[in-house]
Amino acid sequence: MADNKKKSPFPRFNIYWMYMLVFAGLMAAYWMNDNTMTKEVPQDQFESMVASGGVESIVVYNKEKAEAVLNDSLARVVFGQAYKPRQGYKPKVSTQIGSLDKFEDKVDAFKSSGQYKGNISFDSTSDIGTIFWYFGPVLLLIGFWFFFMKRMGGGGMGGGIFSVGKSKAMLFDKDNANKVTFEDVAGLAEAKVEIAEIVDFLKSPEHYTELGGKIPKGALLVGPPGTGKTLLAKAVAGEANVPFFSMSGSDFVEMFVGVGASRVRDLFRQAKEKAPCIVFIDEIDAVGRARGRNANMGGNDERESTLNQLLTEMDGFGSNSGVIILAATNRADILDKALLRAGRFDRQIYVELPELSDRKEIFHVHLRNVKTDGSVDIDQLARQTPGFSGADIANVCNEAALIAARRKKQAVQRQDFMDAIDRIIGGLEKKSKVITDDERKSIAYHEAGHATVSWHLQYADPLIKVTIVPRGKALGAAWYMPEERQIEPKQALLDEICSLMAGRVAEEMYLGLIDTGALNDLERATKMAYAMVTFYGMSDKLPNISYYDSSGQEYGFTKPYSETRAQTIDTEVQAIIDSQYERARHILEQYTEGHHQLAELLLQREVIFTEDAERIFGKRKWLSRTEEIMRVNEQNKARQQEHEQEVQASDDDDNPGKDGDKSTPPPFFRH
């Protein structure tokens, strides 16, 4: 279609014109404010003026040009009526000299005869240098101002100060080579099911609109850091084959008032032009924080105005057909309620930390490009990394590859992964740290106490290894295979406290002293005991009472209970700690010999494993939760096979001719 707009005969305004006008004005001011009157004369006339005695001083520039300052009487003769004497005004004449030596000889002759009483000086500075000396600082300030405003206006992408309100969103088009799909996202099975509906909306919106349904405006991905929220949002765009705008919440907020709201408008304008598309705002809590919580925030706060504009764009009078907003945060509790209501973010999708099966899939994804050998057991790696996010697992695989490379191996082995997990959890080994024999013995008895007591508790995590080599800030450490329970029984919490107290008990029983090495154990045990009393209602004197605040608003400066109740809580916590301390003492008294064997092994080898504990104490009496789940699954599988056999036998009884004449029964006889 031809453009019917009449083109203007004048060129469009450009900001660079302003810079040129400023520079031209400075140059004009320089030449117009010159307080001199200069006239070019031939050399012989110049010399006659010097001989007449009317010259006050002579300056030779660059050995080529001579300039003389005239007195008032000679100036009236040279310039006539154009000369008007005033203070600070210097009339001058200049000439081009042929030979500097001859010119100096003539001036010396004039001085000897008394005709010239002034001085002669030499200057090698050019006019350009003089101009730069006067205006260099001004030009430098202009250049710095131009560079600063251009950087603020878009990182040097053009537009200068006028692009400061433009959106900084990165566009990943549907034809992008680095397309991400659900196959690249391991685990997150439940989140994929929920978010797959958005893909279906973008692919076939007519199936929903024909029935009167409305396409969701947005979805909020909520979960801990590193769980794959951003990757999941990219996979939605890749599956739906639509453009994908990616932007961080902090990109909206600037030091200039109104810039955030302007960028929100520009982002949605670009999204409407590319519709259907997905707009992804990462860390939306940077701009979506609840209004009014901060007493210092006024009505004109930049963050608040940006949030107001975002709310208007998501559910205002305008139509955003085909534009779906995805946002991610790990602080959903601090978001504004208006942002979370239906019609803006219609649904919240929880992206939790991966479970055992999810971690297996994530390991498979990250090990695609890692060269491993047959010793690597992915099932064991998944079991040894409870609480790890997808980013943590990626870090484990990368760290294992780096460790194997440092050891000059041809492939990454099982031990490399074990060392990588140890380094990520506990830190780097510090074998050079100076530790006395008494300290090593105290550490060994302490760690052996943990291992001995936990081995004989039902709900304690199975032991993997114990070491007395300093690692990170810890002087010794014990690794266990944590059991991932959906709910924790009271006895499991008590067993955990008992195993934590075992290190301090072992020091007191066998060494006759206590030290500061149990700080972390005491901290964890105390917090767990307080949680049992104040959160979970597991106290004998305060049963079924919880002071936990799930809203995240906390209680301010006052406690939700009286001082008498606080004393009761402290008493109950102390009773729990004391009872488990004595319980750990009783277990160690029962297995003193085994404890000493473990401690001696630690002093000799600095590390012990599960096999050493089994050789000393025998196999544990209780199955781990993972083993229990496997046992239950085997029982269910056996029952399912028995049921299928019974159904098959029933079919054979109902159809006696099936094996004889191989006749096919009518359809209504089939099961």
Rosetta blueprint (number, residue, H / E / L):
1 M L
2 A L
3 D L
4 N L
5 K L
6 K L
7 K L
8 S L
9 P L
10 F L
11 P L
12 R L
13 F L
14 N L
15 I H
16 Y H
17 W H
18 M H
19 Y H
20 M H
21 L H
22 V H
23 F H
24 A H
25 G H
26 L H
27 M H
28 A H
29 A H
30 Y H
31 W H
32 M H
33 N L
34 D L
35 N L
36 T E
37 M E
38 T E
39 K E
40 E E
41 V L
42 P L
43 Q H
44 D H
45 Q H
46 F H
47 E H
48 S H
49 M H
50 V H
51 A H
52 S L
53 G L
54 G L
55 V E
56 E E
57 S E
58 I E
59 V E
60 V E
61 Y E
62 N L
63 K L
64 E L
65 K E
66 A E
67 E E
68 A E
69 V E
70 L E
71 N L
72 D H
73 S H
74 L H
75 A H
76 R H
77 V H
78 V H
79 F H
80 G H
81 Q H
82 A H
83 Y L
84 K L
85 P L
86 R L
87 Q L
88 G L
89 Y L
90 K E
91 P E
92 K E
93 V E
94 S E
95 T E
96 Q E
97 I L
98 G L
99 S L
100 L H
101 D H
102 K H
103 F H
104 E H
105 D H
106 K H
107 V H
108 D H
109 A H
110 F H
111 K H
112 S H
113 S L
114 G L
115 Q L
116 Y L
117 K L
118 G L
119 N L
120 I E
121 S E
122 F E
123 D E
124 S L
125 T L
126 S L
127 D H
128 I H
129 G H
130 T H
131 I H
132 F H
133 W H
134 Y H
135 F H
136 G H
137 P H
138 V H
139 L H
140 L H
141 L H
142 I H
143 G H
144 F H
145 W H
146 F H
147 F H
148 F H
149 M H
150 K H
151 R H
152 M H
153 G L
154 G L
155 G L
156 G L
157 M L
158 G L
159 G L
160 G H
161 I H
162 F H
163 S H
164 V L
165 G L
166 K L
167 S L
168 K L
169 A L
170 M E
171 L E
172 F E
173 D L
174 K L
175 D L
176 N L
177 A L
178 N L
179 K L
180 V L
181 T L
182 F H
183 E H
184 D H
185 V L
186 A L
187 G L
188 L L
189 A H
190 E H
191 A H
192 K H
193 V H
194 E H
195 I H
196 A H
197 E H
198 I H
199 V H
200 D H
201 F H
202 L H
203 K H
204 S L
205 P L
206 E H
207 H H
208 Y H
209 T H
210 E L
211 L L
212 G L
213 G L
214 K L
215 I L
216 P L
217 K L
218 G E
219 A E
220 L E
221 L E
222 V E
223 G L
224 P L
225 P L
226 G L
227 T L
228 G L
229 K H
230 T H
231 L H
232 L H
233 A H
234 K H
235 A H
236 V H
237 A H
238 G H
239 E H
240 A H
241 N L
242 V L
243 P L
244 F E
245 F E
246 S E
247 M E
248 S E
249 G H
250 S H
251 D H
252 F L
253 V L
254 E L
255 M L
256 F L
257 V L
258 G L
259 V H
260 G H
261 A H
262 S H
263 R H
264 V H
265 R H
266 D H
267 L H
268 F H
269 R H
270 Q H
271 A H
272 K H
273 E H
274 K H
275 A L
276 P L
277 C E
278 I E
279 V E
280 F E
281 I E
282 D E
283 E L
284 I H
285 D H
286 A H
287 V L
288 G L
289 R E
290 A L
291 R L
292 G L
293 R L
294 N L
295 A L
296 N L
297 M L
298 G L
299 G L
300 N L
301 D L
302 E H
303 R H
304 E H
305 S H
306 T H
307 L H
308 N H
309 Q H
310 L H
311 L H
312 T H
313 E H
314 M H
315 D L
316 G L
317 F L
318 G L
319 S L
320 N L
321 S L
322 G L
323 V E
324 I E
325 I E
326 L E
327 A E
328 A E
329 T E
330 N L
331 R L
332 A H
333 D H
334 I H
335 L E
336 D L
337 K H
338 A H
339 L H
340 L H
341 R L
342 A L
343 G L
344 R L
345 F L
346 D L
347 R E
348 Q E
349 I E
350 Y E
351 V L
352 E L
353 L L
354 P L
355 E L
356 L H
357 S H
358 D H
359 R H
360 K H
361 E H
362 I H
363 F H
364 H H
365 V H
366 H H
367 L L
368 R L
369 N L
370 V L
371 K L
372 T E
373 D L
374 G L
375 S L
376 V L
377 D L
378 I H
379 D H
380 Q H
381 L H
382 A H
383 R H
384 Q L
385 T L
386 P L
387 G L
388 F L
389 S L
390 G H
391 A H
392 D H
393 I H
394 A H
395 N H
396 V H
397 C H
398 N H
399 E H
400 A H
401 A H
402 L H
403 I H
404 A H
405 A H
406 R H
407 R L
408 K L
409 K L
410 Q L
411 A L
412 V E
413 Q L
414 R H
415 Q H
416 D H
417 F H
418 M H
419 D H
420 A H
421 I H
422 D H
423 R H
424 I H
425 I H
426 G H
427 G L
428 L L
429 E E
430 K L
431 K L
432 S L
433 K L
434 V L
435 I L
436 T L
437 D H
438 D H
439 E H
440 R H
441 K H
442 S H
443 I H
444 A H
445 Y H
446 H H
447 E H
448 A H
449 G H
450 H H
451 A H
452 T H
453 V H
454 S H
455 W H
456 H L
457 L L
458 Q L
459 Y L
460 A L
461 D L
462 P L
463 L E
464 I E
465 K E
466 V E
467 T E
468 I L
469 V L
470 P L
471 R E
472 G L
473 K L
474 A E
475 L L
476 G L
477 A E
478 A E
479 W E
480 Y E
481 M L
482 P L
483 E L
484 E L
485 R L
486 Q L
487 I L
488 E L
489 P L
490 K H
491 Q H
492 A H
493 L H
494 L H
495 D H
496 E H
497 I H
498 C H
499 S H
500 L H
501 M H
502 A H
503 G H
504 R H
505 V H
506 A H
507 E H
508 E H
509 M H
510 Y H
511 L L
512 G L
513 L L
514 I L
515 D L
516 T H
517 G H
518 A H
519 L H
520 N H
521 D H
522 L H
523 E H
524 R H
525 A H
526 T H
527 K H
528 M H
529 A H
530 Y H
531 A H
532 M H
533 V H
534 T H
535 F L
536 Y L
537 G L
538 M E
539 S L
540 D L
541 K L
542 L L
543 P E
544 N L
545 I L
546 S L
547 Y L
548 Y L
549 D L
550 S L
551 S L
552 G L
553 Q L
554 E L
555 Y L
556 G L
557 F L
558 T L
559 K L
560 P L
561 Y L
562 S L
563 E H
564 T H
565 R H
566 A H
567 Q H
568 T H
569 I H
570 D H
571 T H
572 E H
573 V H
574 Q H
575 A H
576 I H
577 I H
578 D H
579 S H
580 Q H
581 Y H
582 E H
583 R H
584 A H
585 R H
586 H H
587 I H
588 L H
589 E H
590 Q H
591 Y L
592 T H
593 E H
594 G H
595 H H
596 H H
597 Q H
598 L H
599 A H
600 E H
601 L H
602 L H
603 L H
604 Q H
605 R H
606 E L
607 V E
608 I E
609 F E
610 T H
611 E H
612 D H
613 A H
614 E H
615 R H
616 I H
617 F H
618 G L
619 K L
620 R L
621 K L
622 W L
623 L L
624 S L
625 R H
626 T H
627 E H
628 E H
629 I H
630 M H
631 R H
632 V H
633 N H
634 E H
635 Q H
636 N H
637 K H
638 A H
639 R H
640 Q H
641 Q H
642 E H
643 H H
644 E H
645 Q H
646 E H
647 V H
648 Q H
649 A H
650 S H
651 D H
652 D H
653 D H
654 D H
655 N L
656 P L
657 G L
658 K L
659 D L
660 G L
661 D L
662 K L
663 S L
664 T L
665 P L
666 P L
667 P H
668 F H
669 F H
670 R L
671 H L
